[in-house]
Amino acid sequence: MVLLLRRLVQLYIGLALYGLGIALQVSSTLGNDPWDVFHQGLSRTFGLSIGTWIIIAGAAVMLAWIPLRQRPGLGTISNVVLVGVFADAGLRLLPEVHSPAARWAYLIAAILIGGFATGCYIGAGFGPGPRDGLMTGLAARGHSVRVVRTSIEVGVLAVGWLLGGTVGIGTLLYAVAIGPLAHVFIPALRIRLPEAEPAASCQAA
C-alpha cells in the first residue's frame, strides 16, 4: 500500500511538473518542443487553449493505439488529461516576461523541469505516455524506433510551424538536451517493484 501511494504521488507530481515545463517554455517565446509547436499552432489557428489541444491530441493519438494493440495504463490516461490541465494553469499563473535574461531563465528551467518530470512519471511505472506509446507501437511493426520518432516529431513540428506555432532556439535546445536529461533522471527516479508486481512498459510523452 505504501509503495502504491508513493508511485501515485510520484506519477502526479511528474505530470504536474511536465505541464509546468510546457508553460515555462511556451512563455519564454524562444521556441517550443515539436509537439507543443503543434499544439500552439492549433490553438492560434482554431482557438481553444494550448492545454485543451494537448488533451485533444493525446486522446486522438490514443485512438491510433487500437490497431497497434497497445494497452494504456493509469499513467497513460492521466497523462492525456492532466498535462494539458497543468500546462494551462501554468500559462495563466506564470508572470509574463520580456527581458532576454528572464526569457532564457524560463527556457532553461523548462528543459530541466521537463527532464526531471519525465523521470518522475516514467519511474512510477504506470504505463507509457500516449505519444511514445504510438512510437513504440509503430516500431513493433518492424520500423526503427529512431526513424519512427524522428518522422513523427518532424511531421508535427512542420504542421505546427505552418499553423503558427513558435519555432526557435528553444526547439533545438530541447531536442538536444531532453534525451541526456531523461537518461539521468529515469533510472534515478525509477521505483523498484516486487517481482510479483512488474512495472508496465513505459516511455515519456
C-alpha positions as CSV (number, residue, x, y, z in Angstrom):
1,M,0.0,0.0,0.0
2,V,2.8,2.4,0.9
3,L,4.6,1.6,-2.3
4,L,1.5,2.1,-4.4
5,L,0.9,5.5,-2.7
6,R,4.5,6.5,-3.4
7,R,4.1,5.6,-7.1
8,L,0.9,7.6,-7.4
9,V,2.4,10.6,-5.7
10,Q,5.4,10.5,-8.0
11,L,3.3,10.0,-11.1
12,Y,1.1,13.0,-10.4
13,I,4.0,15.2,-9.3
14,G,5.7,14.3,-12.5
15,L,2.7,15.2,-14.7
16,A,2.2,18.5,-12.8
17,L,5.8,19.4,-13.4
18,Y,5.6,18.3,-17.0
19,G,2.7,20.7,-17.6
20,L,4.7,23.5,-15.8
21,G,7.7,22.8,-18.0
22,I,5.5,23.3,-21.1
23,A,4.1,26.5,-19.7
24,L,7.6,27.9,-19.0
25,Q,8.9,27.0,-22.5
26,V,5.8,28.5,-24.2
27,S,6.1,31.6,-22.1
28,S,9.8,32.1,-22.9
29,T,8.7,32.6,-26.6
30,L,12.1,31.2,-27.6
31,G,10.7,28.1,-29.3
32,N,8.6,25.1,-28.1
33,D,9.3,21.4,-28.3
34,P,7.9,19.8,-31.5
35,W,4.6,18.6,-30.1
36,D,4.0,22.0,-28.4
37,V,4.7,23.8,-31.6
38,F,1.9,21.7,-33.0
39,H,-0.4,22.4,-30.0
40,Q,0.3,26.1,-30.1
41,G,-0.3,26.2,-33.8
42,L,-3.7,24.5,-33.4
43,S,-4.6,27.0,-30.7
44,R,-3.6,30.0,-32.7
45,T,-5.4,28.8,-35.8
46,F,-8.6,27.2,-34.4
47,G,-8.9,28.7,-31.0
48,L,-9.1,26.9,-27.6
49,S,-6.2,26.8,-25.2
50,I,-2.9,25.1,-25.7
51,G,-3.7,22.7,-22.8
52,T,-7.0,21.8,-24.4
53,W,-5.2,20.9,-27.7
54,I,-2.7,18.8,-25.7
55,I,-5.7,16.8,-24.3
56,I,-7.4,16.5,-27.7
57,A,-4.2,15.5,-29.5
58,G,-3.3,13.0,-26.8
59,A,-6.8,11.4,-27.0
60,A,-6.6,11.3,-30.8
61,V,-3.1,9.6,-30.6
62,M,-4.5,7.0,-28.2
63,L,-7.2,6.1,-30.8
64,A,-4.2,5.1,-33.1
65,W,-3.2,2.6,-30.4
66,I,-6.2,0.4,-31.2
67,P,-5.0,-1.1,-34.4
68,L,-1.5,-1.3,-32.9
69,R,-2.8,-3.3,-30.0
70,Q,-1.2,-1.1,-27.4
71,R,-2.6,-1.2,-23.9
72,P,-2.8,2.1,-21.9
73,G,-2.1,2.2,-18.2
74,L,-3.2,4.6,-15.5
75,G,-0.2,6.8,-16.3
76,T,-1.3,7.0,-20.0
77,I,-4.9,8.1,-19.2
78,S,-3.6,10.5,-16.5
79,N,-1.1,12.0,-19.0
80,V,-3.7,12.6,-21.6
81,V,-6.0,14.5,-19.2
82,L,-3.7,16.2,-16.7
83,V,-0.7,17.5,-18.6
84,G,-2.9,19.9,-20.6
85,V,-4.7,21.0,-17.4
86,F,-1.4,21.8,-15.7
87,A,0.0,23.5,-18.8
88,D,-3.0,25.8,-19.0
89,A,-2.7,26.5,-15.2
90,G,0.9,27.4,-15.6
91,L,0.3,29.7,-18.6
92,R,-2.4,31.5,-16.6
93,L,-0.3,31.9,-13.4
94,L,3.3,32.5,-14.7
95,P,4.3,36.2,-14.8
96,E,4.8,37.5,-18.4
97,V,8.5,38.1,-19.1
98,H,10.1,40.3,-21.7
99,S,13.8,40.7,-20.9
100,P,16.2,38.3,-22.6
101,A,17.6,37.2,-19.2
102,A,14.1,36.3,-17.9
103,R,13.1,34.5,-21.1
104,W,16.3,32.4,-21.1
105,A,15.7,31.6,-17.4
106,Y,12.2,30.3,-18.3
107,L,13.6,28.2,-21.1
108,I,16.4,26.6,-19.1
109,A,14.1,25.9,-16.2
110,A,11.6,24.4,-18.7
111,I,14.1,22.0,-20.1
112,L,15.5,20.9,-16.7
113,I,12.0,20.5,-15.2
114,G,10.9,18.6,-18.3
115,G,13.7,16.1,-17.8
116,F,13.1,15.7,-14.1
117,A,9.3,15.3,-14.7
118,T,9.9,12.7,-17.3
119,G,11.9,10.7,-14.8
120,C,9.2,11.1,-12.2
121,Y,6.2,9.8,-14.2
122,I,8.1,7.1,-16.1
123,G,9.8,6.0,-12.9
124,A,6.4,5.5,-11.3
125,G,5.8,2.6,-13.8
126,F,2.1,3.2,-14.7
127,G,2.4,3.0,-18.5
128,P,3.6,5.0,-21.5
129,G,2.6,8.5,-22.5
130,P,0.3,8.5,-25.5
131,R,2.8,9.8,-28.0
132,D,5.6,7.4,-27.0
133,G,3.1,4.5,-27.0
134,L,2.3,5.4,-30.6
135,M,6.0,5.4,-31.4
136,T,6.7,2.0,-29.7
137,G,3.6,0.5,-31.3
138,L,4.8,1.5,-34.8
139,A,8.3,0.4,-34.1
140,A,7.0,-3.0,-33.1
141,R,5.7,-3.4,-36.6
142,G,9.4,-3.6,-37.8
143,H,10.4,0.0,-38.1
144,S,13.4,1.7,-36.4
145,V,12.4,3.5,-33.2
146,R,14.7,6.3,-34.2
147,V,13.2,6.7,-37.6
148,V,9.6,6.5,-36.3
149,R,10.3,9.1,-33.5
150,T,12.1,11.4,-35.9
151,S,9.4,11.1,-38.5
152,I,6.6,11.8,-36.1
153,E,8.3,14.8,-34.4
154,V,9.4,16.4,-37.7
155,G,5.9,15.9,-39.0
156,V,4.2,17.6,-36.1
157,L,6.8,20.3,-36.0
158,A,6.3,21.1,-39.6
159,V,2.5,21.2,-39.3
160,G,2.7,23.2,-36.1
161,W,5.0,25.8,-37.7
162,L,2.7,26.2,-40.7
163,L,-0.2,26.8,-38.3
164,G,1.8,29.5,-36.5
165,G,3.5,27.6,-33.6
166,T,6.7,29.1,-32.2
167,V,9.9,27.5,-33.5
168,G,13.3,28.8,-32.3
169,I,16.5,28.2,-30.4
170,G,14.4,26.6,-27.6
171,T,13.1,24.0,-30.0
172,L,16.7,23.0,-30.8
173,L,17.9,23.1,-27.2
174,Y,15.0,20.9,-26.0
175,A,15.7,18.4,-28.8
176,V,19.4,18.2,-27.8
177,A,19.0,18.2,-24.0
178,I,15.9,16.2,-23.2
179,G,17.5,12.8,-24.2
180,P,20.5,13.1,-21.9
181,L,18.4,14.6,-19.1
182,A,15.9,11.7,-19.3
183,H,18.9,9.3,-19.4
184,V,19.9,10.6,-16.0
185,F,16.6,11.1,-14.3
186,I,14.7,8.0,-15.4
187,P,17.0,5.4,-13.7
188,A,17.5,7.8,-10.7
189,L,13.7,8.0,-10.1
190,R,12.6,4.5,-11.1
191,I,10.7,2.9,-8.3
192,R,11.8,-0.8,-7.9
193,L,8.8,-3.1,-7.7
194,P,8.5,-6.5,-6.2
195,E,8.8,-9.5,-8.6
196,A,5.1,-10.2,-8.3
197,E,4.2,-6.6,-9.5
198,P,6.2,-5.9,-12.6
199,A,6.1,-2.4,-13.9
200,A,4.3,-1.7,-17.1
201,S,6.5,-0.8,-20.1
202,C,6.6,3.0,-20.3
203,Q,8.0,5.9,-22.2
204,A,7.9,9.7,-22.0
205,A,5.2,11.8,-23.6
